[in-house]
């Protein structure tokens, strides 16, 4: 590493550690949690950098490819709506002009990725005003909040060079922006630009999910629902054809979708990672389970698979605990943001379950979805804890 690398790393680490200070409303306890979470996030970034440098990966290509491209060629790729071209453009200045190392690039991305966790914590503050009740929500007598946010996979794919980090932040930014559209309009626009340039189908999922969330919100008046419906409909229509072109799907006819899903699943389960699985013969519920909760211990093919198996087991138990705490009642009582969050999770999970056949790619793709299952799950358990405390208060 050069002296410039060291200086840039120090600057970004200081900025990342103090990012929370740019957001009002965090308590001393929450700031302490975010400090620990940042240190954990950076540690995972170090693991990511070492792992990819040793085993290869897209991150190296995204960082080193701009060294061989003139800027004009990169702009040509961007004009062709290439998500990879956008990564080249983002990395051009630090990688080629400043000649920063791959490790430094990962630190820069990791500090940016941590911004997603800050937005998630801000969203949680909107949904769960009582820290006391939140702290009483446990799984095997261990507080779910904040410890569930220390699961490694949340950080591994949001702490390194690549599309996943940018999209992780964009989704959190988009949902936080919806908490106050007038105040956070610029934030929403930035989030949509990130999403449409990296993975436009995710922006389409967001429009659909939160359009449904707004329509189902019982606290909105009829005319407000109509206005919001048309806003999301316009957003949906404006990017629909672009998304079809991006994913190379000719139409939404069932035969076209089936052929696309089969071809993608077939190609992705052959990716050279040793984690390809043939899901073509699986019934659809098992495809969804595979996407959300595998690898498990019978899929182990390395150290990372062992860690992923423990994490997936925790998420599986967490999901199971939600089912026994009246999740449909929780959905009914949720506001449009919580409804939209879980609908987004469901749409993404169902869509990706059809086409993904590689466990490594599944871990990457579901990283943008799982936080919103966690948020809704905590909401379900939060309401259950409220009812429990209220019942105990009445009996006492």
C-alpha atoms as one frame of an Amber mdcrd trajectory, in Angstrom:
protein
   0.000   0.000   0.000   1.194   3.491  -0.832   1.168   6.491   1.488  -1.862
   7.794  -0.405  -3.664   4.485   0.204  -3.017   4.780   3.939  -4.213   8.397
   4.032  -7.385   7.625   2.048  -8.165   4.632   4.271  -7.774   6.720   7.422
  -9.930   9.534   6.017 -12.746   7.195   4.993 -12.607   5.234   8.238 -12.960
   8.472  10.191 -15.833   9.601   7.951 -17.553   6.217   8.190 -17.224   6.049
  11.969 -18.726   9.519  12.313 -21.466   9.194   9.672 -24.090   8.742  12.384
 -23.358  12.267  13.631 -24.932  13.651  10.452 -28.255  12.092  11.501 -30.271
  13.530  14.356 -32.205  11.557  16.928 -29.916   8.679  17.864 -29.682   7.982
  21.587 -26.365   7.349  23.335 -27.161   3.624  23.335 -27.909   3.617  19.598
 -24.736   5.530  18.817 -22.805   2.943  20.825 -24.442   0.116  18.860 -23.634
   1.839  15.570 -20.010   2.237  16.666 -19.750  -1.505  17.313 -21.582  -2.266
  14.084 -19.182  -0.077  12.102 -16.124  -1.817  13.558 -17.699  -5.190  12.770
 -18.559  -3.993   9.258 -14.979  -2.894   8.591 -13.645  -6.186   9.948 -15.891
  -8.037   7.495 -14.642  -5.703   4.744 -11.116  -6.873   5.553 -12.246 -10.494
   5.301 -14.008  -9.732   2.002 -10.891  -8.096   0.576  -8.618 -10.959   1.625
 -11.067 -13.645   0.448 -11.652 -12.124  -2.999  -7.959 -11.337  -3.481  -7.160
 -14.978  -2.704 -10.024 -16.686  -4.525 -10.952 -14.231  -7.254 -14.264 -12.514
  -7.845 -16.154  -9.788  -9.645 -14.840  -7.135  -7.254 -11.303  -7.459  -8.643
 -12.587  -7.103 -12.191 -14.656  -4.018 -11.316 -11.579  -2.382  -9.802  -8.927
  -3.403 -12.321 -10.871  -3.254 -15.606 -11.020   0.589 -15.643  -7.205   0.555
 -15.806  -7.433  -0.844 -19.343 -10.296   1.314 -20.607 -10.104   4.895 -21.876
 -12.773   7.061 -20.307 -14.561   7.459 -23.649 -15.093   3.686 -23.891 -16.482
   3.594 -20.365 -18.952   6.369 -21.218 -19.983   4.339 -24.264 -20.759   1.385
 -21.985 -22.793   3.637 -19.683 -24.745   4.991 -22.673 -25.580   1.388 -23.559
 -27.160   1.072 -20.086 -24.477  -1.301 -18.842 -24.485  -1.713 -15.073 -20.901
  -2.950 -15.276 -20.000   0.183 -17.232 -21.413   2.268 -14.399 -19.142   0.419
 -11.938 -16.176   1.122 -14.215 -17.102   4.818 -14.251 -17.444   4.979 -10.454
 -14.093   3.238  -9.990 -12.217   5.071 -12.746 -10.981   7.985 -10.653  -9.854
   6.091  -7.502  -8.489   3.055  -9.364  -6.878   4.587 -12.444  -6.268   8.263
 -11.649  -5.324   7.919  -7.962  -3.956   4.366  -8.434  -5.425   3.227  -5.142
  -5.120  -0.423  -4.141  -7.888  -3.010  -4.234  -7.932  -3.044  -0.421  -8.422
   0.728  -0.286 -11.265   0.409  -2.772 -12.988  -2.073  -0.495 -12.602   0.270
   2.478 -14.206   3.103   0.469 -17.111   0.876  -0.538 -17.452  -0.488   2.999
 -17.798   2.996   4.463 -20.428   3.785   1.851 -22.180   0.465   2.541 -22.383
   1.276   6.240 -24.621   4.191   5.297 -27.285   1.579   4.523 -27.237   0.380
   8.136 -27.619   3.935   9.403 -30.706   4.377   7.226 -32.066   1.043   8.491
 -31.588   2.214  12.080 -33.366   5.485  11.244 -36.256   3.483   9.778 -36.373
   1.338  12.917 -36.621   4.483  15.050 -39.688   5.517  13.032 -41.360   2.110
  13.412 -40.330   1.279  16.993 -40.326   4.359  19.227 -39.998   2.380  22.470
 -36.446   1.173  23.119 -37.705  -0.564  26.266 -40.108  -2.835  24.365 -37.588
  -3.379  21.581 -34.984  -4.561  24.074 -37.413  -7.163  25.464 -37.810  -8.947
  22.129 -35.616 -12.027  22.424 -34.816 -15.281  20.659 -33.536 -17.995  23.006
 -33.263 -15.240  25.658 -30.899 -13.235  23.431 -32.135  -9.746  22.428 -32.914
  -9.722  18.718 -32.193  -6.031  18.437 -29.495  -5.035  17.761 -27.650  -8.363
  17.574 -29.423  -9.701  14.489 -27.749  -6.912  12.499 -24.378  -8.475  13.311
 -25.050 -11.505  11.106 -22.021 -11.640   8.759 -23.839 -11.967   5.431 -25.553
  -8.600   5.932 -22.062  -7.108   5.927 -20.066  -9.354   3.591 -21.971  -8.273
   0.468 -22.336  -4.652   1.562 -18.699  -4.038   2.429 -16.847  -4.614  -0.822
 -16.455  -3.294  -4.342 -19.494  -4.168  -6.401 -23.119  -3.637  -7.295 -24.413
  -5.268  -4.130 -23.022  -2.574  -1.835 -24.484   0.252  -3.913 -27.870  -1.442
  -4.169 -27.983  -2.239  -0.445 -27.618   1.476   0.308 -30.026   2.512  -2.466
 -32.854   0.334  -1.107 -32.411   1.542   2.469 -32.158   5.118   1.203 -35.339
   4.726  -0.876 -37.397   3.331   2.016 -36.094   5.943   4.449 -36.888   8.640
   1.888 -40.522   7.485   1.877 -40.826   8.244   5.608 -41.084  11.915   4.627
 -41.303  12.347   0.856 -41.346  16.158   0.878 -38.316  16.377   3.145 -36.351
  13.567   1.516 -37.261  14.045  -2.148 -33.638  14.536  -3.200 -32.679  11.371
  -1.317 -35.392   9.426  -3.156 -34.145  10.665  -6.522 -30.550   9.659  -5.695
 -31.723   6.217  -4.536 -33.706   5.701  -7.748 -30.729   6.737  -9.885 -28.504
   4.238  -8.062 -31.076   1.468  -8.448 -31.964   2.037 -12.098 -28.314   2.173
 -13.177 -27.290  -0.940 -11.226 -30.352  -3.238 -11.236 -33.446  -1.547 -12.664
 -35.689  -4.531 -11.926 -35.138  -3.859  -8.218 -36.501  -0.333  -8.667 -39.488
  -1.890 -10.422 -40.006  -4.207  -7.433 -39.844  -1.185  -5.108 -42.450   0.727
  -7.122 -44.817  -2.242  -7.136 -44.286  -3.114  -3.468 -44.766   0.364  -2.066
 -47.578   1.088  -4.493 -49.358  -1.901  -2.935 -48.342  -0.711   0.536 -49.878
   2.730  -0.042 -53.106   1.274  -1.468 -53.539  -1.120   1.467 -52.892   1.515
   4.127 -56.178   1.999   5.958 -55.178   5.396   7.315 -55.036   7.062   3.909
 -58.103   8.733   2.460 -59.519   7.568  -0.859 -58.248  10.485  -2.919 -54.774
  10.131  -1.364 -54.670   6.482  -2.426 -55.702   7.408  -5.950 -53.003  10.102
  -6.217 -50.295   7.836  -4.820 -51.444   4.966  -7.010 -51.020   7.084 -10.134
 -47.611   8.324  -8.977 -46.347   4.762  -8.577 -48.104   3.686 -11.776 -46.305
   6.417 -13.718 -42.992   5.380 -12.157 -43.712   1.733 -12.985 -44.674   2.485
 -16.587 -41.704   4.784 -17.167 -39.115   2.087 -16.433 -41.037  -1.055 -17.412
 -39.713  -1.415 -20.981 -36.220  -0.479 -19.813 -36.324  -3.312 -17.280 -37.499
  -5.844 -19.873 -34.602  -4.835 -22.130 -32.135  -4.946 -19.240 -33.046  -8.491
 -18.189 -33.506  -9.525 -21.839 -37.088 -10.666 -21.368 -39.152 -10.175 -24.515
 -42.609 -10.133 -22.907 -44.581 -11.071 -19.801 -46.325 -13.987 -21.455 -46.179
 -17.123 -19.305 -44.213 -19.041 -21.956 -41.582 -16.278 -22.200 -41.235 -16.068
 -18.419 -40.978 -19.851 -18.093 -38.317 -20.047 -20.807 -36.372 -17.167 -19.251
 -36.505 -18.710 -15.753 -35.382 -22.109 -17.041 -32.469 -20.696 -19.032 -31.271
 -18.472 -16.173 -31.548 -21.258 -13.635 -29.663 -23.640 -15.923 -26.835 -21.178
 -16.541 -26.483 -19.959 -12.976 -26.249 -23.401 -11.433 -23.142 -23.977 -13.555
 -21.215 -21.010 -12.195 -17.741 -22.169 -11.213 -17.999 -21.764  -7.459 -18.728
 -25.312  -6.431 -22.108 -24.197  -5.091 -24.286 -24.760  -8.136 -27.456 -26.756
  -7.526 -30.072 -27.980  -9.949 -33.394 -26.474  -8.808 -35.225 -27.149 -12.077
 -37.003 -30.173 -10.615 -37.842 -28.542  -7.281 -41.459 -27.641  -6.471 -41.806
 -23.865  -6.189 -42.064 -23.749  -2.333 -38.761 -25.645  -2.108 -37.179 -23.202
  -4.574 -38.220 -20.340  -2.289 -36.882 -22.155   0.782 -33.603 -22.845  -1.031
 -33.219 -19.186  -1.942 -33.972 -17.905   1.552 -32.404 -20.457   3.889 -29.678
 -22.400   2.111 -26.865 -23.283   2.339 -27.574 -25.342   5.433 -25.287 -27.873
   7.005 -25.944 -30.551   4.367 -24.671 -28.076   1.707 -21.296 -27.368   3.313
 -18.346 -27.194   0.907 -16.031 -24.815   2.788 -15.522 -22.545   5.772 -17.761
 -19.784   4.412 -20.541 -22.312   3.849 -20.294 -23.331   7.512 -20.709 -19.718
   8.631 -23.542 -19.186   6.154 -25.266 -22.328   7.453 -25.242 -21.054  11.046
 -26.577 -17.696   9.882 -29.318 -19.275   7.789 -30.318 -21.470  10.721 -30.712
 -18.348  12.872 -32.822 -16.681  10.175 -34.892 -19.847   9.771 -35.622 -19.991
  13.518 -36.351 -16.245  13.523 -38.785 -16.682  10.615 -40.434 -19.608  12.388
 -40.914 -17.542  15.550 -42.723 -14.876  13.520 -45.293 -17.379  12.251 -46.507
 -18.016  15.797 -46.930 -14.328  16.685 -49.867 -13.393  14.419 -47.970 -11.957
  11.406 -51.201 -11.305   9.449 -52.509  -9.141  12.288 -49.155  -7.353  12.317
 -49.457  -6.747   8.570 -52.962  -5.372   9.015 -51.810  -2.930  11.724 -48.651
  -1.905   9.884 -48.420   1.408   8.067 -47.713   1.615   4.337 -43.923   1.534
   4.772 -43.922  -1.699   6.730 -46.463  -3.199   4.329 -44.356  -2.107   1.370
 -41.176  -3.484   2.974 -42.539  -6.996   3.426 -44.221  -6.956  -0.006 -40.856
  -5.966  -1.512 -39.244  -8.889   0.301 -41.923 -11.267  -0.982 -41.781 -10.048
  -4.600 -37.986 -10.242  -4.687 -37.878 -13.660  -3.030 -40.473 -15.174  -5.363
 -38.825 -13.702  -8.465 -35.253 -14.723  -7.620 -36.355 -18.183  -6.487 -37.391
 -18.903 -10.052 -34.052 -18.161 -11.688 -31.194 -18.673  -9.221 -29.493 -22.041
  -8.928 -26.210 -21.111  -7.277 -25.982 -20.793  -3.500 -23.227 -18.171  -3.639
 -25.287 -15.947  -5.916 -28.331 -16.544  -3.713 -26.436 -15.223  -0.692 -25.594
 -12.059  -2.633 -29.058 -11.461  -4.028 -31.014 -12.106  -0.852 -28.804  -9.682
   1.079 -30.886  -6.820  -0.350 -34.129  -8.524   0.759 -33.482 -10.111   4.162
 -33.177  -6.818   6.105 -36.825  -6.097   5.301 -37.957  -9.509   6.503 -36.077
  -8.751   9.715 -37.708  -5.324  10.065 -41.194  -6.756   9.546 -40.398  -9.700
  11.822 -39.295  -7.358  14.584 -42.516  -5.375  14.043 -44.552  -8.577  14.497
 -42.678  -9.468  17.681 -42.884  -5.837  18.860 -46.689  -5.895  18.638 -46.776
  -9.280  20.356 -44.652  -7.900  23.204 -46.946  -4.873  23.468 -50.007  -7.128
  23.765 -48.215  -9.264  26.334 -47.254  -6.271  28.496 -50.748  -4.828  28.186
 -52.286  -8.156  29.261 -49.904  -8.419  32.221 -50.768  -4.840  33.220 -54.476
  -5.624  33.191 -54.027  -8.782  35.270 -51.852  -7.012  37.827
